[in-house]
Each structure stands twice: as C-alpha cells, then as structure tokens.
Amino acid sequence: MSKKILGVTGCPTGIAHTFMAEEALKKAAQKLGCQIKVETNGAAGVENELTPQDILTADAIIIACDRNVDMERFNGKPVIETSVSEGINKAEALIQRCLEGKVSIRKGTASDIPVKTETSALHTIYKHLMNGVSHMLPLVVAGGVLIALSFLWGIYSFDPNSSQYHPIAATLKQIGGYAMGFMVPVLAAFIAQSISNKPGMLAGLVGGLIAIETGSGFIGGIIAGFFAGYFVLFLLNSFKKMPRQLEGLKSIFLIPIISVTATGLLMLGIGEPCFALNNALMASLSNLQNSNPLLLGIIIGCMSAFDMGGPVNKAAYVTGTVLLGQGNYFFMAGGF
C-alpha cells in the first residue's frame, strides 16, 4: 500500500508560489508513486483544508510555507518544515525523504479528533457576531478609558472655549474619539472575516465606514458585516472553477472590486432607513432612562445575570458598549 503524504503551501502574497509549490508536490508524489493531499493558504483563504482524519492517517507532512499556519494540529507526526521555494524546487527530494522515513517527529501531544456537531443557523449567526464584538471591544476599552481620563481635568476640559480647558485632556479625548470611531468598521470587518475569512474583511471594513458616514451606526455595521461575508462566500464558490493561473486576478482584483461595490451600494441604499431606526432606538432608550432609570437598571441587570456570559448577557453588554460609542452612557451605567 502506498504511503500517504500531506502538504501545506503558502507564500506571503498567496498568489503564485502557493500554487506552484502545490503543483510541484503533486507531480513529485505521482512520479514516486505515493498519495498526497495539499492544503493551500492563498490570498482567497485556505483551500483543500486538511481534516483531523487526514492528519491522523498521514505517514508524513510537508510544510512548504512562508506564512503562519496552525502547526499544533501536526504534533506527534513526522513533519518537514521548509520554505515555499524549496517546495517548488526540491519537491521530489522532500517526498523522497518522507518515503525513506528520514523525517523528525514534531514535539507535542497529538490532538484528539474533534467530534463534528450540528450547529443551528442561529448559533452560527451568533458566532459570527461575537467574532466581530471580540475584536471591537479592545477599541471600546482603549477609547473609553482615554476619554474617561480626559475628564480628570473637568467634564469640559477638552473644550477650548471652556474655563476648564487643558491641552492634555483635549489630546486624550481626541485619541479616545479616534479609537471609538473605528468601532463599527472593525465590528463589520471581523463579522465578514468570520464568515468568509480574509477575503471578506475588506468589503466589511468599507461597509462599516459607510455605516458611520450615513449615520446607520452599529445596526448598519452588523448588516454590512453579514452581507459582505456571505456575498464574498458566494463569489468564492462562483469562482472556484477559474484556472489557477488567474488566482491573482480573482483574489486581488475581481473579488475586492465586486464585493466592495456591492456592499457599498447596499449600505448607501439602506443608510437613511438605518439612520431613522438608530435614532428611534436611541430616543426610546432616552425616554426610558429619563422617565424610569430604576426600571432600566433592573432590566439590564436581569439580562446580565440571566445566563452569565451567554447570548442574553452578551446582548446587554454589546448594546451597552455600542451605545457608549454613540455618547449614551446611561445604558451601561444601568448595568452597575
């Protein structure tokens, strides 16, 4: 029975050398009479990804890669780590080393094969949303703390026309404002990244920036992130049969231009309705916090304690942090 070898290729740009190394390894394996499966880490993301079962049954693994890949999954297996250029120029020699068993075992404990579980559509959406939120929160924390520090000199210490004005306070407030300004674009970009990996980030980022400009806020950012992610996923599936020679055209030209245009048109089209909805929600919260702040605090507290870190808790926290970025401090204060 022929030996089974796995390969992982990837170059910094993820366009040409990634697929040249893949082709070279496949040709060398065919010549030497062994099986091979090659995972490519290109500009359009990971293709032909190695499964835990592939790794478990492999006799050796060749990592011909000049970019970061998950190496922990190969613990306890014979692994050759080399550059992508070696994968192109010395593919046959690398395969021969694997066949002769002249490969060192990668240190570490081999991971157990994870059991695949069915996930609901709601849980999938929640996972994508939380990916955006987790990357957005450091901006909220950094920006919020800097703005809070600026108040040490007085509530209006950032205003040049106020008697409390202090240049350090104004600088801290300005930097904090810039950090908070990136909140919606980062949220949208990483929602899209969770859905369609790196190719979706650009359209999500642009959609988030348009959401800020049109006043649609975090509602627009969430819509932009999900639309960009799933639209890019559709494009990637549509372009799968394109020749490898056109990989650069697809990854650097076609997908970015089409996805950014489509996301931009959508966000400009829904900007006004989202702006109106955003204002309506803010007005409702303002009415509640002005008329009955105690009730608001009880509602937020119950949501926060309901499932201790689950979806309801995170819904309250995310709403509070997003409203912080829009200048509403009462909702978050109600949680305390």
N, C-alpha and C positions, 0 to 999 in steps of 0.2 A: 504493500500500500504506500502511495507517495506521501511525502511529508507535506504538512500544511503550514504555510508561512503567511504572516500578516505584515502589512506595510502601512506606514503613516508618512505622508509627504506634506510639505508646506513651505512656502517661501515668504519673505516679508510682504510682498505685494499680493501674493496669492493668485497670480495670473498665469505666467508662462511656466516657470521652473517647477511649480507644484505638479502640473500635469505631465511635464516632460519626465520627471522622476517616476511618476506613476506608470507611464508607458514603458520606460526602461526596465523597471522591476517586473512588469508583467511579461515582457518579451524574454527577459533572462530566466524567469521561472518556467516559461513554456519550453525554452531551449533545454533546460536542465531537468525537465520532467517532474515538476512539483506543483502543487496547488498554491494559489496566492490570492489574497483579498487585500486591496489597498484603500485606505481611508485618505481622502484629500481634504486639506484645510485651506480652501481657496478664498478669494475675495467674496464669493457668494455664500460663504459659510462651510460647514462640514458636510461632505457628501460621502455616501457609501460608508457610513459610520460603523465602526467595529462594535459588535454586540458583546455582552459578557460571555455568551456561549462561544462566540468566535475565539475570544481570548483564552477561554478555558481549554479548548481543544487544539490550540495552536502549538506547533513544535518550536517555533522561534518567531521573533518580531523584529522588524527593521524600522527604526525611526529615522527617516531621512528628512529632517525638518529644521528650519531656521526660525521657527516661531514657537511660542509657548503652546503646548498641548498637555492634556491631563495624563501624567505619567504614572500616577498612583494605581491606576487600573491594571498596569503591567507588572506589579510587584509579584515576585516569585516565579517569573517567567524568563526564559533566555531572551535577552534584549540587546540589539546593536543600536547604539545612538551615534548618528553621524550627520553630516550636513546634507542639504538637498543636492548640492553639486556632486557629492560622492554617490548619491542615489542615481544620478544621471550617468555619470562617467564610469562608475565601478559597480554597477548593478549586478553584473554576473558574479563578481568576486564576493559581494555581500551575500548573495544567495548561496554560493558555494560554501561559505563559512557556516551558514545555517545548516546545510545538509551534512557537513562534516562534524557538527556539534561543537565547533570552536567558538562558542558564544557564552559569555558570562551570565549568571543568573542575577537579575535585578533584585537588590535587597528590599526587604519589607515583607509584610504578610499579605498573601493573596486575598483579595476581597471576595466575599460570598456573592454568588449570583443573585441580584435582586429579583424579587418576585414581582411580575408585572400586575398591576391592579388597574381596574377600570376606574376612570375618573369622570365625574359628571361635567357637563358643559359649564354649569355654574361654578364648580370648583376650579376649572381651567381658567375662566374669566377672572376669578378671584386671585389666582396665582399670578397671572399677568399683571393685574392691577397692583398687587403687593410688590412685584419686582420694580415697578415704577416708583412706588412710595418709598421703598427701602433706599433707593438711590437719591430720592428727593430730600429725605429727612436731614441728612448732614447739612444741606444748604439752609434748611429752615433753622436748624440749631445754630449754625455759624452766624447767619444773618440776624436771627432773633437775639442772640447774646450780644452781638456788637451794637445793635440798636438799643438794647436794654442798658448797656454800659454807657451809651451816649447820654442817657437820662440822669447819670450821676451828677452832671453839672446843671441839671434842671430840665423840666419837661420840654421847654422851648429853646434849649441851649444850642440846637442845630440851626436855628433861625437867625440870620444876620440882623434882622430888624428888631430882635428881642434883646432886652437888657441882660438876659441870661446867656447870651451867645458866647460860645467858646469854640475856638478852631479845632481842638482835638475832638470835641463832641460832634461837631459837624462832619469831620472826616470819618469817624466811626459810623455815624448814621449813614453817610454816603456809601461806604463799603458794605455795610449791612444791607442797604437797599439794593445794591447790585447783586449780592448773593441771593436775596429773596426773589429778585427779578428772574433768576434762572430756574426757579422752582417749577413752573409749568412746562417749559421746554424739556427739562430733564425728566419730568414725570412722563411726558408723551414719548420721548425718545426711548426710555427703558421699558415702557409698556410694549412699544413696537419691537424692541430688541428681544424681549421675552418670547414674542410670537414668531418672528422670522429672523432671529439672530442679527448679526451686524448689518446686513443689507437694509433692514427696516429702520435702523436708527436715524438715518439722515432725513427721511420723509417725516418721521415722528418729531424730530427736533424742529424742522421747519414748520410743521403743523402747530407745534406748541408756541413758537414765536408769533405765528399769525393769530393764535388764540389770545395772546397778550395784547397785540395791536388792535384787534377787533373788540376787545373787552369781554370776550366769552369766558375768560378765566379758566379755572380748573375743570369746569364742565367741558369746555371746548378742548382742553388739553387731553382729557380722557378719551373723548371722541376721536381726536387726531391720532392718538397713540394706537387705539384699536383698529381704526381704519387703515392707517399706514402699515401696521403689522400684517394684517390679513390681506391687504392688497398686494404687498410685496411677496407674501407667501404664494398668492395666486400667480404673480409674474414669474417667480422662480419655477413653479410647476409648469407654467406655459412654455418657458424657455429651456426646459430640461433636454430636449432633443436637438438643441443647437450644437453644431460641431465644436469640439474642444478648441479649435483654432480661433473661435470667436468668443472665447471665455472672457477676454479682456473687454471686448466691445459690450458684452452683456453686463458684466459686473461694474465697470467704470462709467459706461455711457448710457446704455438703454434703461436699466432698472432705476438708477438715480433720477434721470430726467423724467421718465414716465411717472414714477411714484411721487416725486416732489410736485409735479404739475397736477396730478390727480388730487393729492392731499391738499395742496394749496387752493385749488378750485372749490373743493368741498368746504374748507374752513372759511373761505371768503363768502361762500353761499349761505352758510349757517351762522355766520358771525353775529348778525343782527338778532335772530331768534335766541341764540345762546346768551347774548348780552342782556336781552329782556328777561330771560329766565333767571340769569345770575342776579340781576337787580331785584327781581321778585323774591328770590330766596333770601337775599340779604335784608330786604325790607321786612319779611316775615320774622326773621331772627331778631331784628332790631325791635320790632313791636313786642315780641315775646320777652326779650331781655329788659325792655323798659317797663312793660306792664306787670310782669311777674318773674323777676330774676330767680326767685326761690324755686319756682316750678322748673325753669330751665336747668338749674343746678341739679335738681332731683332726677330729671330725665337723663341728663348726661352721665350722672353718677351711676344710675341703674344700667345704662348701656355699657359703661366701662367695667362694671362688676359682673355683668350678665354671664360672660363666658371666659373671662380672664385671659385675654390675649387672642381670642377667637375672632371671627368675622364681625360680630356686633361691636366688640370692644375696639377693633381697628377702625370700623366705620366712624365711631365717635371721635377717635384720636385723629384720623386723617382729616375729617371735616374741620376739627379744631385747628390743626396745623395749616391747612389751606386758607382758612379764614384769617389766621394770623398774617399771612402774606398779603391779604387784602385790607389790612388795617382794622379788623374786628377782633378785639382782644377778649370780649366778654364770654364767648362760647368756650374757649379754652380755660378761662378763669373759672367758669362754672363747674368744670371737672374737678376742681380742687376745693 
